Amino acid sequence: MQGAAEDPKHVRENDGKSSQCVRCIVDNRVTRVAWLNRSSILYAGNDKWCLDPRVELIANTKTHYAIRINDVDVYDEGPYTCSVQTDNHPKTSRVHLIVQVPPKIVEISSDISINEGGNVSLTCIATGRPDPTITWRHISPKAVGFLSEDEYLEITGITREQSGEYECSASNDVATPVVRRVKVTVNYPPYISDTKNTGVPVGQKGILQCEASAVPSAEFQWYKDDKRLTEGQKGLKVENKAFFSRLTFFNVSEQDYGNYTCVAYNQLGNTNASIILYGPGAVHDGNSGGSRRAVCVWLLPFLLLHLLLKF
C-alpha cells in the first residue's frame, strides 16, 4: 500500500449531483483494511459502519480499496484515512477532500429611485468556496473599469448621468461568474434643452416645439402673454409627450404672431423658455431666449394652483 499522503482532491458541489471516489492501493500482505473520516469508521473490509446512505464501497480487491461519496456537499470536506493491517504493522494513507462551491448571489439591493444629489448605497452578498470576489460596474457606454471591488458600492452626491443599471458580479474560478443588476433612477427637475423661433406666413401651418429632459417626465403648459393655451381652442392643437410639447397653428393669422412661453414642470421644480412665432420680414435673433429656472412672476399663481390640485 502507498504510505505517503495523497494530493488534496477537489470536487465541485453541483446541486447534489457530484460524487467523489477515494481509494488506496493494497497488496497481498494486507489482512485488514478500513476507511475513516476523521475518527469515524466508514467501512471496515466489506462491512459498512456509517449510517450515511451516500457512502458506498466500490472496490475491495487484492490491489485496491475504494469508497464513493455521492451527492457531495461542503460538510464532506476534510481528511479521509485508509488504514490497513499487515503481518508486520499497520499503515495509513490520507487524502484531504476539498469541496468547491460555485458562487451564488444570496442578497442584493432592490431597484432604487433617488433625487439628484442624494447618496446611494448598494449591497451585494455572495457565497461560494473559495469565497467569491465581488465587483460592481455601471452599465454605461462612458463607464470604465470597476466602481468597487467590494460587497458595497457607495455613491455620494449622485448625478443624472449616473442613473442606469449597476451590475454585481461574483466569481471564484469554480464556475462562470454570476451577475445580478440593480436599477438606479435619478430624479431631477426639468431642463428645456431645445427650442427654436419659427417664421410662418399668414394662412400657413405653424409649429412651435419645446423639448425638456426630466425625471419623472415633465408636464407642459403653453402661454401667450398671461393667457394659458389649451387643447380645443379654435385653430390650435396642444400635443404633450414624455419629452416634448408641440403647439400647432393650423391657419396662422396676424394675431398669432408674438412671444410664447413653454413651461415644463414636475414635482421637483419647473423651468420655462420663450419662443417667437413671427411672420415674413420680422426682425428676430433666430433663437429663443433659452431655458430659465425661475418662472415669470405672472405664471406663478397658475402653476401653484395646478400643482396643488395635482399633487
Secondary structure in CASP SS format (residue, H / E / C, confidence):
PFRMAT SS
TARGET T0000
AUTHOR 0000-0000-0000
METHOD secondary structure of the structure
MODEL  1
M C 1.00
Q C 1.00
G C 1.00
A C 1.00
A C 1.00
E C 1.00
D C 1.00
P C 1.00
K E 1.00
H E 1.00
V E 1.00
R E 1.00
E C 1.00
N C 1.00
D C 1.00
G C 1.00
K C 1.00
S C 1.00
S C 1.00
Q E 1.00
C E 1.00
V E 1.00
R E 1.00
C E 1.00
I E 1.00
V C 1.00
D C 1.00
N C 1.00
R C 1.00
V E 1.00
T E 1.00
R E 1.00
V E 1.00
A E 1.00
W E 1.00
L E 1.00
N E 1.00
R C 1.00
S C 1.00
S E 1.00
I E 1.00
L E 1.00
Y E 1.00
A E 1.00
G C 1.00
N C 1.00
D E 1.00
K E 1.00
W C 1.00
C C 1.00
L C 1.00
D C 1.00
P C 1.00
R C 1.00
V E 1.00
E E 1.00
L E 1.00
I E 1.00
A E 1.00
N E 1.00
T C 1.00
K C 1.00
T C 1.00
H E 1.00
Y E 1.00
A E 1.00
I E 1.00
R E 1.00
I E 1.00
N C 1.00
D C 1.00
V C 1.00
D C 1.00
V H 1.00
Y H 1.00
D H 1.00
E C 1.00
G E 1.00
P E 1.00
Y E 1.00
T E 1.00
C E 1.00
S E 1.00
V E 1.00
Q E 1.00
T E 1.00
D C 1.00
N C 1.00
H C 1.00
P E 1.00
K E 1.00
T E 1.00
S E 1.00
R E 1.00
V E 1.00
H E 1.00
L E 1.00
I E 1.00
V E 1.00
Q E 1.00
V E 1.00
P E 1.00
P E 1.00
K E 1.00
I E 1.00
V E 1.00
E E 1.00
I E 1.00
S C 1.00
S C 1.00
D C 1.00
I E 1.00
S E 1.00
I E 1.00
N E 1.00
E C 1.00
G C 1.00
G C 1.00
N C 1.00
V E 1.00
S E 1.00
L E 1.00
T E 1.00
C E 1.00
I E 1.00
A E 1.00
T E 1.00
G E 1.00
R E 1.00
P C 1.00
D C 1.00
P C 1.00
T E 1.00
I E 1.00
T E 1.00
W E 1.00
R E 1.00
H E 1.00
I E 1.00
S C 1.00
P C 1.00
K C 1.00
A C 1.00
V C 1.00
G C 1.00
F C 1.00
L C 1.00
S E 1.00
E C 1.00
D C 1.00
E C 1.00
Y E 1.00
L E 1.00
E E 1.00
I E 1.00
T C 1.00
G C 1.00
I C 1.00
T C 1.00
R H 1.00
E H 1.00
Q H 1.00
S C 1.00
G E 1.00
E E 1.00
Y E 1.00
E E 1.00
C E 1.00
S E 1.00
A E 1.00
S E 1.00
N C 1.00
D C 1.00
V C 1.00
A C 1.00
T C 1.00
P C 1.00
V E 1.00
V E 1.00
R E 1.00
R E 1.00
V E 1.00
K E 1.00
V E 1.00
T E 1.00
V E 1.00
N E 1.00
Y E 1.00
P E 1.00
P E 1.00
Y E 1.00
I E 1.00
S E 1.00
D E 1.00
T E 1.00
K C 1.00
N C 1.00
T E 1.00
G E 1.00
V C 1.00
P C 1.00
V C 1.00
G C 1.00
Q C 1.00
K C 1.00
G E 1.00
I E 1.00
L E 1.00
Q E 1.00
C E 1.00
E E 1.00
A E 1.00
S E 1.00
A E 1.00
V E 1.00
P C 1.00
S C 1.00
A C 1.00
E E 1.00
F E 1.00
Q E 1.00
W E 1.00
Y E 1.00
K E 1.00
D C 1.00
D C 1.00
K E 1.00
R E 1.00
L E 1.00
T C 1.00
E C 1.00
G C 1.00
Q C 1.00
K C 1.00
G C 1.00
L E 1.00
K E 1.00
V E 1.00
E E 1.00
N E 1.00
K C 1.00
A C 1.00
F C 1.00
F E 1.00
S E 1.00
R E 1.00
L E 1.00
T E 1.00
F E 1.00
F C 1.00
N C 1.00
V C 1.00
S C 1.00
E H 1.00
Q H 1.00
D H 1.00
Y C 1.00
G E 1.00
N E 1.00
Y E 1.00
T E 1.00
C E 1.00
V E 1.00
A E 1.00
Y E 1.00
N E 1.00
Q C 1.00
L C 1.00
G E 1.00
N E 1.00
T E 1.00
N E 1.00
A E 1.00
S E 1.00
I E 1.00
I E 1.00
L E 1.00
Y E 1.00
G C 1.00
P C 1.00
G C 1.00
A C 1.00
V C 1.00
H C 1.00
D C 1.00
G C 1.00
N C 1.00
S C 1.00
G C 1.00
G C 1.00
S E 1.00
R E 1.00
R C 1.00
A C 1.00
V C 1.00
C C 1.00
V H 1.00
W H 1.00
L H 1.00
L H 1.00
P H 1.00
F H 1.00
L H 1.00
L H 1.00
L H 1.00
H H 1.00
L H 1.00
L H 1.00
L H 1.00
K H 1.00
F C 1.00
END
